[in-house]
């Protein structure tokens, strides 16, 4: 049975010069793709030639202050060989776009929509690239590091919470103690806000 490193080396050999050397950490292998425009080709080969038949997840990292700003992480799994492989690639803030992998795994649809919605990274040729959590027309990307923890006020009257959340330890941070869960809720602690 092949190891994740074996499969990573096969993938890197197929796309010679496109990957940095594989990195092993805690028995997990990560391959970093140098050219984000080739991610769909790489994923198609990983599925067809190496048996990575399951896309576990796609996530994004905001490296605020660095260039390129965004890292996109693909978690792949092979049910046949029972191995996991992580692919990473980077895109710049100037043009935060890379090809969709929905043509390889249909489940990429919602992952890519969430990354677009929360980070503003676009996926070219995506069949339905629209917001999945925030409403259409929302002008911000809430998981970017430059988005304020307290949020931004909304001028949309149909939205239930249009005020920014208080910063009492962070908008979603509760404190230990109190007689019940309502007493620990941040907005209860600062009712004047």
C-alpha positions in Angstrom: 0.0 0.0 0.0 1.5 3.4 -1.0 2.3 6.0 1.7 1.1 9.6 1.4 4.8 10.5 0.7 4.9 8.0 -2.2 1.7 9.5 -3.7 2.9 13.1 -3.2 6.2 12.3 -4.9 4.3 10.7 -7.9 2.1 13.8 -8.2 5.1 16.1 -8.0 6.9 14.0 -10.7 3.9 14.3 -13.0 4.0 18.1 -12.7 7.7 18.6 -12.6 8.8 21.9 -11.3 5.4 23.0 -10.1 5.7 21.9 -6.5 8.0 22.8 -3.6 9.4 19.7 -1.9 6.9 17.7 0.2 6.7 18.7 3.8 6.0 16.1 6.5 4.6 17.2 9.9 3.0 14.8 12.4 2.8 12.1 9.7 0.9 14.3 7.3 2.2 15.3 3.9 1.7 18.7 2.4 2.5 19.7 -1.2 2.7 23.3 -2.1 1.8 24.2 -5.6 3.7 27.2 -7.0 1.2 28.2 -9.7 -2.4 28.5 -8.4 -3.7 28.6 -12.0 -2.8 24.9 -12.3 -4.8 23.7 -9.3 -7.6 22.1 -11.2 -5.2 20.1 -13.4 -3.3 18.9 -10.3 -6.5 17.9 -8.5 -7.8 16.1 -11.6 -4.6 14.1 -11.8 -4.7 13.4 -8.0 -8.1 12.0 -8.4 -7.7 10.1 -11.7 -4.2 8.8 -11.5 -3.6 8.5 -7.7 -7.1 7.6 -6.4 -7.8 10.7 -4.3 -11.5 10.2 -4.7 -12.7 12.3 -1.8 -12.3 16.0 -1.3 -12.5 16.4 2.5 -12.3 20.2 2.6 -11.1 23.4 1.1 -10.1 26.1 3.5 -8.4 29.5 3.2 -5.9 31.4 5.3 -5.5 35.1 5.4 -1.8 36.0 5.6 -2.6 39.7 6.2 0.4 41.8 5.6 2.2 39.2 3.4 2.2 38.8 -0.3 0.6 36.6 -1.6 -2.1 37.3 1.0 -4.2 34.1 0.7 -3.4 30.4 1.1 -5.9 28.0 -0.2 -5.7 24.5 1.3 -7.2 21.3 -0.2 -7.5 18.2 2.0 -7.7 15.1 -0.2 -8.3 11.5 0.9 -8.1 8.1 -0.9 -10.6 5.5 0.3 -8.8 2.8 -1.6 -5.3 3.5 -0.1 -6.6 5.1 3.1 -4.2 8.0 2.8 -4.5 11.7 3.2 -2.8 14.5 1.2 -2.8 18.2 1.7 -2.3 20.6 -1.3 -1.7 24.3 -0.7 -1.4 27.2 -3.1 -1.3 30.9 -2.8 -3.1 33.8 -4.5 -2.4 37.5 -4.2 -4.7 40.2 -2.9 -4.4 42.1 -6.2 -6.1 39.2 -8.1 -7.6 36.8 -5.6 -8.8 34.2 -8.1 -8.0 30.6 -9.0 -9.7 27.9 -11.1 -12.6 26.0 -9.6 -12.2 22.3 -8.8 -16.0 21.6 -9.1 -15.2 19.8 -12.3 -13.2 17.3 -10.3 -15.3 17.0 -7.2 -18.8 18.4 -7.2 -18.6 18.8 -3.4 -16.1 21.7 -4.0 -19.1 23.9 -4.8 -20.1 24.9 -1.3 -16.5 25.0 -0.1 -15.5 27.5 -2.8 -18.7 29.5 -2.2 -17.9 29.8 1.5 -14.3 30.9 0.7 -15.6 33.5 -1.7 -18.2 34.7 0.8 -15.9 35.0 3.8 -12.5 35.9 2.2 -13.3 37.3 -1.2 -11.3 34.8 -3.2 -13.0 34.1 -6.5 -13.1 30.7 -8.3 -13.1 31.1 -12.1 -15.6 28.9 -14.0 -17.5 28.1 -10.8 -21.1 27.1 -11.8 -22.8 29.2 -9.1 -20.4 31.6 -7.3 -22.6 33.6 -5.0 -22.6 34.2 -1.3 -23.6 31.3 0.9 -23.7 32.8 4.4 -23.9 36.6 4.0 -26.6 38.2 1.9 -26.0 39.2 -1.7 -24.7 42.8 -1.9 -22.9 42.6 1.5 -19.8 44.6 0.8 -17.3 43.0 3.2 -15.5 39.7 3.7 -15.9 38.8 7.4 -13.1 36.3 7.9 -10.3 38.6 6.6 -8.0 39.7 9.3 -8.6 43.3 8.7 -12.3 42.9 9.3 -13.1 44.3 12.9 -13.9 41.7 15.5 -16.9 43.8 16.6 -18.3 43.7 13.0 -19.6 46.6 11.0 -23.0 48.1 11.2 -25.4 47.3 8.5 -27.8 49.6 6.8 -30.0 46.7 5.7 -33.4 47.0 7.6 -34.3 43.4 6.9 -31.3 42.1 8.9 -32.1 41.4 12.6 -28.8 42.6 14.1 -27.8 45.8 12.4 -25.6 47.2 15.2 -22.0 46.1 15.7 -21.6 43.6 18.6 -19.9 44.9 21.8 -16.3 44.2 22.4 -16.6 42.8 25.9 -13.9 40.3 25.6 -14.8 39.8 21.9 -18.3 39.6 20.4 -18.6 35.9 20.8 -16.7 35.3 24.0 -18.5 34.4 27.2 -17.2 34.5 30.7 -17.1 31.7 33.3 -19.5 31.8 36.1 -22.8 33.6 36.3 -26.1 32.0 37.3 -27.0 30.8 33.7 -26.0 31.0 30.1 -27.9 34.2 29.5 -25.9 36.0 32.2 -22.7 35.0 30.5 -23.7 36.4 27.0 -21.6 39.4 26.1 -24.5 41.7 25.1 -26.2 41.1 28.5 -23.0 42.3 30.3 -23.1 45.6 28.4 -26.8 46.4 27.9 -26.1 50.1 27.2 -24.3 49.2 23.9 
